[in-house]
Amino acid sequence: MAKAKKRAVRRKKASAGSTGLSVSETQAIDAGSVGDLPRAIEKDGGAVLGSYRDPFGGTPVLIVSLPIDRVEPTPYQRDPSDTHIKKLMTVIEKVGRFLDPVVLIRQDDGYWTPNGNHRLQAMKKLGARTIIGLLVPDPEVAFKILALNTEKAHNVKEKSLETIRMARALAGRRDSKETDFEFEFEQSQFLTLGAAYEQRKSLSGGAYTSVLRRIDDFLDESMAKALKERERRGSKVLALDDAVAKVVEALKAKGLTSPYLKAFVVARVNPIRFSKATEFDFDEVIDKMAASAKKFNVEKIRQEDVAKAGGGPPPDED
């Protein structure tokens, strides 16, 4: 007998403002709900800076300041990424502030952070004496925290759109240049791709990232002028994408299959792929790529060529 298929249960949409506590209710914390934690924190050399009830579930949370050497990651966490720690260290130093408290539980007369190990390690490497955290009285949260870690890293599309929107918000500052915000924008190609994504949400920007990273620079122009140039460059990327898309369709019509077909074509028409030079003209490179794409001979391409190339951005990067 065939098993009955499970019907997908549609999530009922909650009415706006109908869930959780009101502002005043988040303040009304019952001292009994945190037990002896405040006393223990003081004994450990820390301080309770404040408290509140979680606005969604109503559970108590203490905002605490602790000697950093009292805090460790939960013993079953994955090893931290050195690259991510170094990036956090740079940001904390650049901003001059630690603005993202770690999540804490008290365990065996010490403190574990089930969510915040990279931030903790960054602060320790910076030589910080103190760490700020959100202390949850229920230690079982440490075993549930992975379920809360659902936020994924920005993909190319998200990062690019966020960056160009930030640039537009900064455009009103007449005395500011794009080069003044290199730290905030991180990489110049995000601005160009962002302008392109605004016009075409379906763009596979990841296929062009490697070449744009080499030919795009921050502009020593006012934000308003820089934005116009980003829009112009974004349009050129879209024109190139149109030419590349035609080649991809021709390869598919020939029977070639791969999630990396676009990346394969972009690599083939990239004139600086093997160049060791460090300076390039944006328009010259993009124009050469577009011209190569328009005269691309699909008859010379075999499935083995695509397979050998491999790599490229993941299908879900954009």
N, C-alpha and C positions, 0 to 999 in steps of 0.2 A: 504494500500500500504506500503510495507516494505521500511524502510528508507535506503538510500544508505549509504554504509560504507565509512567513510572518509579514504582517502588514506594517508599514512604517508609520509610527505614531507621530503625528504632526504636533509640534510644540505650540502650545497655546500662547499667543502673544499677550504679554502683560500690558495693562494700561499704564500710560505714562504717570509716574509718581505714585504708583500703587503698592510698591514693594519696599520692605525694610523700614527703618526708623526715620523719624523726623529729625531735624537738626537738634532740637532740644532733647530728644530722647537719647541721642548719642552721648550727651554729657552726663546722663544719669547713671553712673556706674555704681554698682553695689560693692562696697568694700569687702564683703564676705566672699565675693566671687573670685577674688584674687588671693585669698588666704594670707599666708605669711610672706608672700613674694616681696612686697616692698621692704620688709625688714631684712630679708635675706639679701636683697640687692645692695642695701646699704652696708651690710656686714661684709659683702664681697668687694666693697670699695666703689660701688656704683651709685647711681642716683636715679630716682624716678622723676622724669621731667614733666610727665603728664599722663593722662589716661582717657580712654573713650570706649564706647561700645561700637563694635563693627556695624556700619550702616546697613549691611545686608543681613547678616545673621544675628546681630545683637549681642555677640559674645564680647567679653572684655579684652582690651589690649592695653598694655602699658608702653609708653614711650620712655626708653631708658638710655642712660649713658653708662658705659662699662669700660673698665680697663681692657684694652684690646687683647692683652695676653690671657684674659679669662675666657675668650671666645674661640671655639674651634668648629670646623665643619662636622656634620654628622659623619660617623666613620664609614658609612656605606655609600657615600657619594662617589661619583666618577672623579678622576683626576682633573684638576683645573687646567685650563689652557694657558700656557705661558704667553702666547700672543695676545689673548684677550686681557690678561692681567696687565701687560705692558700698555695696551691701549687705554685701559681704565686709569692707570697711573698717569698717563699723559693728559687725559681729559681732566682728572681731578686737579692736577697741578696747574693746567691752563686756566680752568675756571676758578680755581682757588677755593673750592667748596666741595663738601661731601654731602650731596643732596638726596641720596637714595638709601634710606636706612635698610639694614639687613633684617631678616625675620629671625627671631630667636625663641628658643625654649630653654628652660633651666633643667639641667640633667646632671646627676651625680655631683652636686656642689659646684658645677661649672655651667657653661652655656654653649649650646650648639646652635649653628645656623643652618637650617635645612634649605634656605633660599638666600643666597648672598655670599657664597664662598669666594667668588672672583673679586667682589668688592672688598671682602675682608682681607684677602691676600694682597690686593693692591695697596690697601691702607697700611698693612704690616710692612710691606716692602718700602713704602714711603716714610716709614719710621713713626707713624702716628701712635699716640699714647692712648687714644680713646676711640671707641666706635659707638655710633648711635644705632639703636635697633628698635624694632617693634616686638615686644616680648608677649608671646601668647601663653597664657597660663596652662593650657592643655597640651602636655608633651606629645600626645598622640598625633598632633598636627604634623610632627616631623615625618610621619609615615604616610601622610596624605598630601604632602606638599608637591609631589611630582604631578599630581592631578591638576594643580594650580599653575604649573609651569607650561602653559599651552601657547604662550606667545612665541612665534618663530621670528627668526632674523628677517630683516627687510630683504625683499628680492629686488632686482634691478629696477623694475617698474615702480615699486613703492618708494624706493630710495630716490629715484629720479624725480618723481612727481613731488615728493616732500621737499626736495632741494629747490626746484624751480618755484614752488609756492612760497618758500621762505625768501627767495630772491625777490619775488614780487612784493612781499610784505616789507622788504627793506628798501624797495625802490623809492619810497617817499623821502629817504634821507639824502638830500641833495649833495651833501659834502662827502658822501661815502662812495667808494669805488668797489668793484667786485673783488679786487685783490685784498681789500680790507677784511673780507669774510672767508678767507681760505680755510681757516680752522673749522668754521661752522659748516661750510659746504663739503669739506673733505676732499673731493675729487672733482675737477672741472668738467669731466665728461657727463656727470650727473645733470648738470645744468643744460647741456645740449640735448641729452636724451630726454630730459624732463619736458623741454619745449616740444620735442617730437611726440612724446607720449600725450601731451595735451591735445594734439591734433589727431593722433591715431592710437587709441588705447590698446589695439591688438598688435602693436609693434613688438617684434622679438628683439628688444634692445640688447639682450645679453650677447647676441651674435656679433654685435659691433663694438662691444666694450673694449676688447683687447686693442683694436686699432685706434679707437677714439682716445684711449688712455695715453697713447703715444703722440697724437697730433693735436690734442686739445689742451689749452692752457687757460689759467685765470686771466681775465682781461683787465688791463690797467685803464678802465673806463668807468664813468659814473654808472651807477646801477641801472638807470633808465636806458642809457646807450648800450650797456652790456646786455640787457634783456632783449633789445631789438636784434643785436648780433646773435644771441642764442636762438631766437626765433628763426633767423635766417639760416643758421647752421642746422637747426632742427629740420627745416624744410629740405635742406640738401641731403640729410640722412634719409628722410622719407623718400626722396626721389631715387636715391641709391637702393633703398629697400624695395621700391617698385621694380627696379631692374633685376635685382636679385631674386625676387619672388617669381618672376617670369621664368628664370632659369630653373628654379626649384620645381615649378609646375612641369616644365619640359622634362626634367629628370624623372619625376614621378610618372609622367605619361610613358616614359621609356621603360618603366617597371622597376626603377631603383627605389629602395625603401630604407629609411633611417630617420630617427628623431633628430639627427644632426645634419640634415641636408643643407639647411640654410647656413649653418656655421661652416660647413664644407665649402660651399660656394664662396662665402665671404673670404675664407682663407685663401682660396685659389685666385681671387681677383685682387688680393691685398698686395700692392706693389712694394710695401716696406716690410713684408713678413720676415725676410732674412737680413734686413739692413741693420747695421750696428750704429747707424747715426742716431743722434738724440734730439735733433731739431727738424721739424717738418712743417710745410705749409698746409694748413687744414684744407683749403679749397683744392689745391693741387692733388693731394692724395685722394680726396673724395671723388674728384672729377675723373681721375685715372681709374678708380675702382668702378665707377658707373660705366665708363667707356668699355672696360674689360668685360663687365657683366653683359653689356648689350651685344658683344661679339663672341660670347662664350659658346664654345662648340660642345654641345651635350653628347654628340655622337662619339667623342673620344673618351667619355667617362664610363667606367665599368663599376659594377657593384663592389668589386674588390678594392677599387680606389677609395670609395667611401668608407669601407670597412677598415682599411689601413689607416685612414686619417683619424678615425675615432675621436674621442674627446669632445670638445666644444662645451657650451653651457648646458646644464641639465635641462630637460624639457620643461620643468616647472620653475625655472629661474625667473621667467618673465610673467 
